[in-house]
Amino acid sequence: MISDPKDLLKKNEQLIHSDAKRVISHVQRQKGEWVLHTLMLEDCDVPFRFKRQKQYMSLKGCRVNLTYYADTELVAGMPIEIMKVVRIKRT
């Protein structure tokens, strides 16, 4: 498993890496066997999403390093831009 963001960025040009972003909202909800996490970051209007098998501590107010890519999701028949998180780590 590749955990270094530099290695991830070399393997996939579509990935974006951001350091020390402040989380202003963190919502966790059950979706089947997974827990879907949605983050809103300071100065960004697009939600960041990732899945884990268990609940996670709240990241609200924390700073995080993220590796992610842009994606779209249909909500009520309308495409909404989201960011799919590949790697997240508290700073």
C-alpha positions as YAML, in Angstrom:
chain: A
units: angstrom
residues:
- id: 1
  name: MET
  ca: [0.00, 0.00, 0.00]
- id: 2
  name: ILE
  ca: [1.31, 3.42, -0.97]
- id: 3
  name: SER
  ca: [0.99, 5.91, 1.88]
- id: 4
  name: ASP
  ca: [3.37, 8.67, 0.79]
- id: 5
  name: PRO
  ca: [1.48, 11.44, -1.05]
- id: 6
  name: LYS
  ca: [4.43, 12.08, -3.39]
- id: 7
  name: ASP
  ca: [4.33, 8.45, -4.57]
- id: 8
  name: LEU
  ca: [0.55, 8.66, -5.07]
- id: 9
  name: LEU
  ca: [0.89, 11.85, -7.12]
- id: 10
  name: LYS
  ca: [3.55, 10.24, -9.33]
- id: 11
  name: LYS
  ca: [1.29, 7.25, -10.07]
- id: 12
  name: ASN
  ca: [-1.85, 9.27, -10.84]
- id: 13
  name: GLU
  ca: [-1.72, 12.74, -12.40]
- id: 14
  name: GLN
  ca: [-5.36, 13.52, -11.49]
- id: 15
  name: LEU
  ca: [-4.66, 13.46, -7.75]
- id: 16
  name: ILE
  ca: [-4.33, 16.72, -5.83]
- id: 17
  name: HIS
  ca: [-2.56, 17.11, -2.49]
- id: 18
  name: SER
  ca: [-3.36, 19.82, 0.06]
- id: 19
  name: ASP
  ca: [-1.61, 20.44, 3.38]
- id: 20
  name: ALA
  ca: [-2.94, 21.87, 6.66]
- id: 21
  name: LYS
  ca: [-6.52, 22.53, 5.58]
- id: 22
  name: ARG
  ca: [-8.93, 23.37, 8.44]
- id: 23
  name: VAL
  ca: [-12.07, 21.21, 8.71]
- id: 24
  name: ILE
  ca: [-15.17, 23.29, 9.46]
- id: 25
  name: SER
  ca: [-17.69, 20.42, 9.31]
- id: 26
  name: HIS
  ca: [-17.40, 16.62, 9.64]
- id: 27
  name: VAL
  ca: [-20.48, 14.41, 9.22]
- id: 28
  name: GLN
  ca: [-20.45, 10.61, 9.55]
- id: 29
  name: ARG
  ca: [-23.35, 8.40, 8.46]
- id: 30
  name: GLN
  ca: [-23.87, 4.70, 7.97]
- id: 31
  name: LYS
  ca: [-24.16, 3.52, 4.34]
- id: 32
  name: GLY
  ca: [-24.48, -0.25, 4.25]
- id: 33
  name: GLU
  ca: [-21.43, -1.81, 5.90]
- id: 34
  name: TRP
  ca: [-19.43, 1.42, 5.56]
- id: 35
  name: VAL
  ca: [-19.41, 4.77, 7.31]
- id: 36
  name: LEU
  ca: [-19.50, 7.65, 4.82]
- id: 37
  name: HIS
  ca: [-17.57, 10.73, 5.98]
- id: 38
  name: THR
  ca: [-18.22, 14.17, 4.51]
- id: 39
  name: LEU
  ca: [-15.87, 17.05, 5.26]
- id: 40
  name: MET
  ca: [-16.24, 20.73, 4.49]
- id: 41
  name: LEU
  ca: [-13.00, 22.68, 4.48]
- id: 42
  name: GLU
  ca: [-12.34, 26.34, 5.18]
- id: 43
  name: ASP
  ca: [-12.45, 28.49, 2.00]
- id: 44
  name: CYS
  ca: [-13.82, 25.62, -0.11]
- id: 45
  name: ASP
  ca: [-17.45, 25.10, -1.22]
- id: 46
  name: VAL
  ca: [-17.06, 21.49, -2.39]
- id: 47
  name: PRO
  ca: [-17.60, 18.52, -0.02]
- id: 48
  name: PHE
  ca: [-14.78, 16.03, 0.50]
- id: 49
  name: ARG
  ca: [-15.89, 12.40, 0.91]
- id: 50
  name: PHE
  ca: [-14.32, 9.14, 2.02]
- id: 51
  name: LYS
  ca: [-15.43, 5.82, 3.49]
- id: 52
  name: ARG
  ca: [-14.21, 3.83, 6.48]
- id: 53
  name: GLN
  ca: [-15.50, 0.64, 8.01]
- id: 54
  name: LYS
  ca: [-15.89, 2.22, 11.46]
- id: 55
  name: GLN
  ca: [-16.80, 5.58, 12.98]
- id: 56
  name: TYR
  ca: [-13.86, 7.95, 13.35]
- id: 57
  name: MET
  ca: [-13.14, 10.74, 15.80]
- id: 58
  name: SER
  ca: [-14.56, 14.09, 14.81]
- id: 59
  name: LEU
  ca: [-12.18, 16.14, 12.68]
- id: 60
  name: LYS
  ca: [-14.12, 19.39, 13.13]
- id: 61
  name: GLY
  ca: [-11.68, 22.21, 13.88]
- id: 62
  name: CYS
  ca: [-8.62, 20.08, 13.07]
- id: 63
  name: ARG
  ca: [-6.10, 20.64, 10.32]
- id: 64
  name: VAL
  ca: [-5.65, 17.78, 7.85]
- id: 65
  name: ASN
  ca: [-3.48, 16.82, 4.90]
- id: 66
  name: LEU
  ca: [-5.54, 15.43, 2.02]
- id: 67
  name: THR
  ca: [-4.88, 13.62, -1.23]
- id: 68
  name: TYR
  ca: [-7.98, 13.63, -3.43]
- id: 69
  name: TYR
  ca: [-9.45, 13.90, -6.92]
- id: 70
  name: ALA
  ca: [-12.50, 15.67, -8.38]
- id: 71
  name: ASP
  ca: [-15.61, 13.63, -9.14]
- id: 72
  name: THR
  ca: [-19.35, 14.17, -9.64]
- id: 73
  name: GLU
  ca: [-22.32, 12.57, -7.92]
- id: 74
  name: LEU
  ca: [-25.99, 12.63, -8.90]
- id: 75
  name: VAL
  ca: [-28.23, 14.11, -6.21]
- id: 76
  name: ALA
  ca: [-31.95, 14.33, -7.09]
- id: 77
  name: GLY
  ca: [-31.01, 13.98, -10.76]
- id: 78
  name: MET
  ca: [-28.53, 16.87, -10.69]
- id: 79
  name: PRO
  ca: [-24.76, 16.40, -10.95]
- id: 80
  name: ILE
  ca: [-22.92, 17.77, -7.89]
- id: 81
  name: GLU
  ca: [-19.15, 18.21, -7.76]
- id: 82
  name: ILE
  ca: [-17.41, 16.36, -4.89]
- id: 83
  name: MET
  ca: [-13.85, 15.54, -3.97]
- id: 84
  name: LYS
  ca: [-13.07, 11.85, -3.37]
- id: 85
  name: VAL
  ca: [-10.43, 11.53, -0.66]
- id: 86
  name: VAL
  ca: [-7.76, 8.88, -1.24]
- id: 87
  name: ARG
  ca: [-5.61, 9.71, 1.80]
- id: 88
  name: ILE
  ca: [-6.29, 11.83, 4.87]
- id: 89
  name: LYS
  ca: [-4.06, 12.50, 7.85]
- id: 90
  name: ARG
  ca: [-4.32, 14.89, 10.80]
- id: 91
  name: THR
  ca: [-1.49, 17.40, 11.08]
...
